[in-house]
Amino acid sequence: MLHIGYHESTSNGLEGLGIEALEAGADTFAFFTRNPRGGKAKDIDPSDAEKLNALRKEHNFAPPVAHAPYTMNPCSQDEGLRQYALDMFIDDLLRLEYTPGCYYNFHPGSHTGQGAEAGIDFTSTMIAEGIKKAEKKCGKDLSTVVLIETMAGKGSEIGRTFEEVRAIIDKAEQKYGTSLKGKLGVCLDTCHIWDGGYDIVKDLDAVISQIDKIIGLDRLKAIHLNDSMNDLGAHKDRHEKIGEGHIGFDALKRVTVHPALKNLPFILETPNDQTGYKKEIEMLR
């Protein structure tokens, strides 16, 4: 069974996320933990969270994929911005304990001229410190798994190559003091890796083999399923509707049915409204 949903607004509350997903024929969903262009988060209504949890259980939802705000840059040159990212990261992890079993996806950041090595070091520090501090505040292991998103390599983004993603994981584990398996994974974005130079149209199997060899398929937890407005290797990150871009419907369909990927939650981030997402879900199912 294809587990698929799309990025929804939280304007109708947490329970509203589940209700809207069901109306669109989805069995998972994504949502921003707070304003994607700002830092303020709405207060959580525990009863609203419980209603969503009950609905997810009743309808056998796949894990939802929460998304950190775009303003979070854990590898900025600016120490204040790095602290801002860490504070948001910890707060989001604590808030997600109201809806257990989610994934928490974030962009690993832009090194802003320091170089990828420095960026990887700063981002891995945020992951290790953030998980440690959130666990200390909770008094237990978190129910949320943190996911590093694969990036297109626009500007000074880190996480374009699978090697950079693995380096972030390895350094985070070193700083945390032990393995982060079960606490830290990866979200693969089809538009991003295509724009980053990985040819999922002509050689999907080879790309998946690289993921397995470099990162480990056991760490791959979710997929952002998007077409791309750009040619292979453009490093631009411009999402397109399914079947209307340079990746194309047939290639994206192969992604959803590939034996190594088919049981993961797929999240649409295409330029659509709810009607458009519903059509894409129907088409892919």
C-alpha positions in Angstrom: 0.0 0.0 0.0 1.3 3.5 -0.9 1.5 5.7 2.2 1.1 9.2 0.9 0.1 12.7 2.0 1.0 16.3 1.4 2.1 19.4 3.2 -0.9 20.8 5.1 -1.6 24.0 7.0 -2.2 23.9 10.8 -4.8 26.7 10.6 -7.5 24.2 11.5 -5.6 22.7 14.4 -3.9 19.4 14.9 -7.0 17.3 14.5 -7.7 19.2 11.3 -4.5 17.9 9.8 -5.8 14.3 10.1 -9.3 15.2 8.9 -8.0 17.0 5.8 -5.7 14.1 5.0 -8.5 11.7 5.0 -10.6 13.9 2.8 -7.8 13.9 0.2 -7.4 10.1 0.3 -4.1 10.4 2.3 -2.8 8.3 5.2 0.0 10.6 6.3 0.7 14.3 6.1 3.4 17.0 6.7 3.1 20.2 8.6 5.3 23.1 9.8 6.0 23.1 13.5 5.7 26.9 13.5 5.6 29.7 11.0 8.0 28.6 8.2 9.3 32.1 7.7 9.4 33.1 11.4 10.1 31.7 14.8 6.9 31.9 16.8 5.0 28.7 17.5 1.3 28.4 18.4 0.4 27.0 21.8 -0.5 23.4 21.7 -4.0 22.3 22.9 -3.4 18.9 24.5 -7.0 17.8 23.8 -6.6 18.7 20.1 -3.4 16.7 20.0 -5.1 13.7 21.6 -7.9 13.9 19.0 -5.3 13.7 16.2 -3.5 10.8 17.9 -6.8 8.9 18.2 -7.6 9.6 14.5 -4.2 8.5 13.4 -4.6 5.2 15.3 -8.1 4.6 14.1 -7.1 5.0 10.4 -3.7 3.4 10.6 -1.8 6.5 9.5 1.9 6.2 8.5 4.1 8.5 10.6 3.5 12.2 9.8 6.5 14.3 8.8 6.8 17.6 10.8 9.0 20.2 9.1 11.3 22.7 10.8 11.0 26.4 9.8 13.1 27.7 6.9 14.6 30.3 9.3 16.5 27.6 11.1 20.1 27.6 9.9 22.2 25.5 12.3 25.5 26.1 10.5 25.4 29.9 10.1 28.6 31.9 10.7 26.6 33.9 13.2 26.7 32.4 16.7 23.4 34.0 17.6 21.6 32.4 14.6 23.1 29.0 15.5 21.7 29.4 19.1 18.4 30.5 17.6 18.3 27.3 15.6 19.3 25.1 18.6 16.5 26.7 20.7 13.9 26.1 18.0 15.1 22.6 17.5 14.8 21.7 21.2 11.4 23.4 21.5 10.0 21.6 18.4 11.1 18.2 19.7 9.4 18.9 23.1 6.2 20.1 21.3 6.2 17.0 19.1 5.9 14.8 22.3 2.2 15.7 22.2 1.9 13.8 19.0 4.2 10.7 19.5 5.6 8.8 16.6 6.2 11.7 14.2 9.3 12.4 12.1 10.9 15.8 12.4 12.5 16.9 9.2 14.9 19.8 8.8 17.2 21.4 6.3 20.8 20.9 7.4 21.6 24.6 6.6 23.9 26.8 4.6 27.5 27.3 5.7 27.4 31.0 4.5 31.0 30.9 3.2 32.7 28.9 5.9 33.0 25.8 3.8 31.1 22.5 4.0 33.4 21.0 6.7 32.6 23.8 9.1 28.9 23.6 8.2 28.8 19.9 8.8 30.5 20.4 12.2 28.0 23.1 13.3 24.9 21.2 12.2 26.1 17.9 13.8 26.6 19.9 17.1 23.0 21.2 17.0 21.7 17.7 16.4 23.7 16.1 19.3 23.1 18.9 21.8 19.5 19.4 20.8 18.5 15.7 21.2 20.5 15.5 24.5 18.8 18.6 26.0 15.3 17.7 24.8 15.7 14.2 26.3 16.9 15.7 29.6 13.9 18.0 29.7 11.6 15.1 28.9 13.3 12.8 31.3 13.1 10.0 28.6 14.0 9.1 25.1 12.1 11.1 22.5 9.3 9.5 20.5 10.2 11.6 17.5 12.9 10.6 15.0 14.9 13.5 13.6 15.4 13.5 9.8 18.1 15.3 7.8 16.7 16.3 4.4 18.8 15.8 1.3 19.4 19.1 -0.4 19.8 20.4 -4.0 23.1 22.2 -3.3 21.8 25.7 -3.9 24.3 28.4 -2.8 26.2 27.2 0.2 23.7 24.5 1.3 25.2 21.4 2.9 23.6 18.0 2.5 23.7 17.9 -1.4 25.7 14.7 -1.5 25.0 11.5 0.3 28.6 11.7 1.6 27.8 15.1 3.3 24.6 13.7 4.9 26.6 10.7 6.2 29.3 13.0 7.6 26.6 15.0 9.5 25.3 11.7 11.0 28.7 10.4 11.9 29.8 13.7 13.6 26.5 14.0 15.4 27.0 10.5 16.8 30.5 11.4 17.9 29.2 14.5 19.7 26.2 12.6 21.2 28.6 9.9 22.5 26.9 6.9 21.1 24.9 5.6 18.1 21.9 7.7 17.2 20.2 4.9 15.3 16.5 5.1 16.1 16.8 8.8 16.8 18.3 10.2 13.6 17.5 9.4 10.0 17.2 10.8 6.5 14.4 12.3 4.4 15.1 12.0 0.7 13.6 14.7 -1.5 13.3 13.6 -5.2 13.5 17.1 -6.6 16.5 18.0 -4.4 18.6 14.9 -5.3 17.7 15.3 -9.0 18.8 18.9 -8.9 21.8 17.8 -6.9 22.9 15.5 -9.8 21.5 12.0 -8.9 19.8 10.5 -12.0 16.7 8.9 -10.6 15.1 8.8 -14.1 17.7 6.7 -16.0 19.3 4.8 -13.1 17.1 4.7 -9.9 18.6 1.4 -8.8 22.2 2.9 -8.9 21.1 5.9 -6.8 19.4 3.6 -4.3 22.5 1.5 -4.1 24.6 4.6 -3.4 22.2 5.6 -0.6 22.5 2.1 0.9 26.3 2.0 0.6 26.9 5.6 1.9 24.1 6.4 4.3 22.3 3.0 4.8 18.8 2.3 3.7 17.9 1.6 7.4 18.4 5.3 8.0 16.0 6.3 5.2 12.7 7.1 6.9 10.6 9.3 4.6 10.5 10.7 1.0 9.4 14.1 -0.3 8.0 13.2 -3.6 8.3 16.2 -6.0 8.9 16.7 -9.7 11.5 19.4 -10.7 11.4 22.5 -12.9 15.1 22.0 -13.6 17.5 19.8 -15.5 19.5 17.1 -13.8 22.3 18.8 -11.7 20.9 22.3 -11.8 21.3 22.9 -8.1 18.3 25.2 -8.0 15.5 23.5 -6.0 12.4 24.4 -7.9 9.5 21.9 -7.2 7.0 21.0 -10.0 3.7 19.1 -10.1 4.0 15.4 -10.5 4.5 14.5 -14.2 4.9 18.2 -15.3 8.7 18.5 -14.7 12.0 17.1 -15.8 11.7 14.0 -13.6 8.3 12.9 -14.9 5.5 10.7 -13.8 7.0 7.4 -14.8 10.2 7.9 -12.9 8.4 9.1 -9.8 6.0 6.2 -10.0 9.0 3.9 -10.0 10.2 5.6 -6.8 6.9 4.8 -5.1 6.9 1.1 -6.0 10.6 0.4 -5.6 11.0 -2.5 -3.1 13.5 -0.5 -1.0 11.2 2.5 -0.7 7.6 1.5 -1.1 6.7 1.2 2.6 8.0 4.6 3.5 5.7 7.7 4.0 5.7 9.8 0.8 5.0 13.5 1.2 4.0 15.8 -1.8 5.4 19.3 -1.7 4.3 20.2 -5.2 2.9 23.7 -6.1 -0.8 22.7 -5.5 -3.9 23.4 -3.6 -5.9 20.6 -1.8 -7.8 19.7 -5.0 -4.5 19.3 -6.8 -3.0 17.2 -4.1 -6.0 15.0 -4.1 -5.7 14.4 -7.9 -2.0 13.6 -7.5 -2.7 11.1 -4.7 -5.4 9.4 -6.9 -3.0 9.3 -9.8 -0.2 7.8 -7.9 -2.4 5.3 -6.1 
